[in-house]
Amino acid sequence: MVIIKEEINNQLKRICEVGFPDEVCGVLIGKMEDNNFVISDFKICENTNHERSIDRYELNPKDFMSAEKYAKDHGLDIVGIYHSHPSHPAIASETDKLYAWPGFIYLIYSIYENRYKDLIGWIINEELDKFETTKISIS
Ligand SMILES: [Zn+2]
């Protein structure tokens, strides 16, 4: 399960709305607690896929590394990645699955016409080679 602070979730929704019609992306920062992803912070990363920024994202590795340092400095870890799906449902694509790292939570925010529509969390199930959805608790 994902446990995310309402304030953080609201900020992420807003960032994904403002980024429309491009995909925006970044890292989710927090801790693993009893197999739950507890998300308490995040860092925006540049989407370096400029050619297909409407339906692809690639995290700027420099942003990723500085986010990693930021997390460590705060006694936290990068626990996953968020990105937006402009004008598409929050369903993980084949590309999303292909590039997903085991043990990471992937939050996809669906945005239509600059407005947040839906949020779905995805985790790789290595045994079944499947991308599975997970429950999200916003508190
Ligand atoms: Zn995607």
Residues whose N, C-alpha, C, O or C-beta is under 5 A from the ligand:
A	BS01	ZN	S93 D96
